[in-house]
Amino acid sequence: MNKIITDDTPEGNFVEKPAIEQLVKLGYKYVHGSELQPLTSNERNTSKDVILENTLFRSLKKINPTISDENLKKVARDLTVLQQSNLIEANQFVYNMLVQYTSVEQQGEKRRQHETVKIIDFDNVANNEFYVVNQTKYLGHKEPNIIPDIILYVNGLPLAVIECKQPYIPNPMEAAIDQLRRYANTRKPEDMEGCERLFYYNQIMVSTCRDKALAGTISSQAGHYLSWHKFNKNDSRNAQEILIDTLFKPENFLDIVRNFTVFDVDDGRVIKKIPRYQQFRAVNKAVDRLLNDRTKEGRGGVIWHTQGSGKSLTMAFLATKIRNTEKLRDSKLVFILDRTDLQKQLSDTFKNVLGETITIAKNVDNFKELLASPSSDTVVGMLQKFQEGELNNFPVLNESEKVIVLVDEAHRGHYSSFASHLNVALPNAPKIAFTGTPLVKDDKTEREFGSYIDMYTIEQAVEDGATVQIVYEGRESKTKVTGDSLNKLFDIYFKDKTEEEKSAIIKKYGKERSVLEAPKRIEMIAADILEHYNAKIRPEGFKAQIVCESRRAAILYKEALDKLSAPEAQVVISGSHNDEAFYRPYTDEAKQKEYIRRFKLSMDKDQLSFLIVADKLLTGFDAPIEQVMYLDKPLKEHSLLQAIARVNRTKSGKEYGYIVDYYGLSDYLKEALAMFSANDVKGALQPLTDEIPKMTARHNVVMQHFVGLNLADLDKCIASLSDEQKRSKFDEDFKRFLKSINAVLPDKAAAPYLSDMKKLGKINHGARNLYRDEQLNIVDAGAKVRKLIDEHIYSEGIDPKIPPIKLFDPAFMGNVIKHKEAKTQALDIEYAIKKHIELNHEQNPEYYRDLAKKLEELLKSNENKWDELVQLLFDFKDNIQATLEKEAKDVGLSETEYAFFRTLEKEVFEKYPERKGDIKLKAELVSCTEELVKVLAEASKIVDFFNKEIEQKEVTKKIRHAMDEFSFCDVSEDKSMIKAISDEFIRLAKVKFK
C-alpha cells in the first residue's frame, strides 16, 4: 500500500487519515492526488478531467470481454462528454447508465446485434476497481484548484466525496456540508463557485468530523444529510467509522447505488434521495427472509417505521431490490395501497430505475385477472376499489410461491373479507406489511403477516433527526368535552334554549357533537388558536392544521377566524350530492387541491396559514411546513398516532412539532397509548411541561462555561473562550439552550431565563467578532429567541449585522482600546491579523505563510504577557505591509511580481534545497519571474482566458520554453516542477490580473 499522505493538522491526522486507513481495509486502493495530476499521470489529460480514463476503459474491458474496443471507447466517451444542461440532469443521466446499463451495436456471429455494456458489475463486486484518493486538484469555474479531501472512485468514476473537518471547531458538520455544496456549485449556482463536472457522477456526499458523520446527495440541503447510527448498542465505533463501514463497504456501496437511490420531484424540483439506515437495514432483512425462509409465514412479516421516517420510500426500495436480486427478479409483485401518491411514487421509481411499468387494477374483476396472470409483473390494487359491497369470493387464482404481496398501512382495512379473499386467491404468497404505527398488544396484524422484520420507533426517529419531537400542550380547561365538563358546557352554550329545544338538539346530534359544533365555543377557541399561532408559530414561518369533529365545525372555525382577521384559512372537507347549501362552497375538490398545494409552500411564497379539516389529511399528508395541529376531535389508537405525525416532519428551523389539545385528549391519552408496547410509543407525545426542566438543565450547562465570571463583564467572558475547543463546546451548549427556550416561549416558564439568554447572546456575538469566527452564529435558532437577542444587542448600541472592523481600517485601534482588559485587546488584534492573513493568503501565499509562522512564534514567546503583547501585536500589524514592500524592493520587483517570485523560489528550493544561499540562483529567479509575469500578463488580456483550457495549455508551453533559458531548470528532467510552477503561476495570475 502507498504511504498515506495528509496535512499535518488535526483534520488530517484525526479525521482524514483514519478514514482512508479504514477504506483501505475495506478493499479500496489508496492513491494520493499528486499521482493523478496531468503530466504526471496517464489518467487525466488536464486538471479539468474528473474521470480516470485508463481505469474506466480497463474496467469496461474486464467487465465486458465480448464488447469491441471501439464500442467500449464510445461508452467511455458518452460518460465523459455529457450533453445535459445542468447538474441534476447530468447526474440522473449518468445514474441511469450505471444501473440500467447501456447498449451498443456490433457484429455477432451472423448479423449485427445489440449488446449490453455494464459500467459497474453489481452482481460480482470483486470485478470492479475501488480507489480512495485524497487531495486531488480539479479545475473549477473560478478557482484553478478545487481540492476535496477524499474522493472514492469506482471503475474510474468519482462516485463519492468525503469532506473532513476537525471536531474542535464550531459547527464542523455545517462547515463541511457548505464546502461540499460550494464544490458542487449548488450553494449559489449563479456564482459558479465550484467544479460541477466532478459531481455529474456523484452518488453520495459525506460530511464528517470523526465524532459525527452525515451523508447526502447533490440535491441535499444541510438539514437533509442523514446519520448512520449504531445497529447495536454495544458498538464502540465512532460515527465516522460506522458510516464508512456501512455505506462504503464495497458490496453495500454498490447495493445503495443500484437499489436504494431514487430521483423524486418535490414542488417541481428534482430531488435525489438515498436511504436512511433503517430503510437499508429493513429492506435487506426482508430480502433475506424471502430468500432463506421456506415457509409462507416465515418469508413475510411487518416493517414498522414510525410516521414521517420514509416508510413509503422503503416500499419502493424493497421492490427495486427484489427486481435486482437474481433469485427473486421473476417474482410477481402485488401492492395493496390506500394512497394514490404512493402509487405514483412507485410508478415513477419503477420507470426511472428499472424501466418497468406497474399495472393498476381498475376494479375487482380486473384485479382477479391480474393476479391470475403467470407473468412476473407488478400489480397495484387500490384498497378503496375493494370495499365490502364490491367484493365477491375470490377463488384460488395463483398458487405460485413467486407471488409477493406488499401491503401499505397494515392497520387500515386489511382484516375485512378482502384479507381472507386474498389469502384464498394467493395461498402461497408471502405478505410483507408496512406500517407507520406500532402494533397494539393484541393486534391480529402479527397473526396475519408474521413477526416484525424491522422496527424504527418514534424515539429513535427523533434521536436521529429523521423526525422532530412532538410537544403536547393541553389548553382545554374551559373547553374540553370529556368527563363531567360535557354537561356543564352543554348548559352554557345552549342556556338560551328551552328544555324541549335542548332535547331536540341532543336527539339530532348527541350532546358531545352539539357542544363541539357550538358557535360560541368555536369562537372562543378560534381566538385562543389565533393568539397561540401569532405568538409561537407564525414568527418561525410555519403553518397550522385545525382538526374538527365534523364538517360543520370546520366551516364554523373558518368563519370565526375570518371574523378575527386571522391569516388566511381554508377548509378541506369531503362532499356529497345531497349536501345542503351550507356545505357546497367548501367541497370543490379542485379548489381543495390548490389549497393543499399552496399550504405546502413556504410563507414567503404563500400566506395560506391554516388548513381546517374533519377527516381528510389525517393520514398520508406530508407537509413539513406544518408545525402545529390544533386538535378538537376525539382520536384513538392508530388514528391518534397517524394524525399527530402530521407535525413531525423535519424542516430547516423546525425544532419541534406541536399538538395543542382543545378536546380534552389528556383524559384518555395514557389509556390510548397503553394499548401499545411502552417502548414502541415512548416519546410519542412530550408534554410542554417536560421541556421546562430540560430548559433548566441546559441553562445550567451553558452557564458552567462562565463559572466565577459575571456575565455582564463582556471582556472577561469573551476572553475565556479563546480556546477553539472550548468555544466550540460553548456554541453547541448555547444553541441547545436556545432550542429549549424557543420551544417554551411565549410561556411564562421561560421568563426567568431570558435575561441570561440575552447576555449569553451578546457574549456569543462578541466572540464571533473578536475571534472572526463565522461559525458562531444563531441563524438557525428560532425566530423568537433571535429577535430577543438582536433587540438586546441593539439596545447596547451595537448593530449585530455589521461585521467586525478590519485590521487596516482607520477605526481599528480605537475599537481595540475600547476593551477594558489587555487580554481581550491582544486577542482582538491577534485574530484580526489571522483573518487578514486568511483573506490575503491567495495574493502572496508564501509571504503570508511565513507571516503566520512569525505570528505564532510571537504569541508563543510572549504567552500570558498581555500588556506587552498588545504593543508587540500593534507593531506586528504596522509592519505587515511595510515588510512586504521592503522585501519586494530588495529584490528589485514590484509587489505583484514578488508574489510570483516567492512561489517560484519555493518550488525550486523544494527541488534543490542545497542551493538556498546561492546568490547567482536568486538573481536568475528574479529574471525568470519577470519573464514569466510578462507572459501571464499578456495572456490574461485574452477574453475569458481563465476559463479556456486550450489557451492555458499554450501559456504553459510558453512558460516551459521561457524557463528553459535559465540554468536552474532542465525541461526534460524537471517536468513535475515545471508543471507545479505553471499551475501556481496561472492561479496567481487569476488573482492578480483577472
Disulfide bonds with the S-S distance in Angstrom:
none
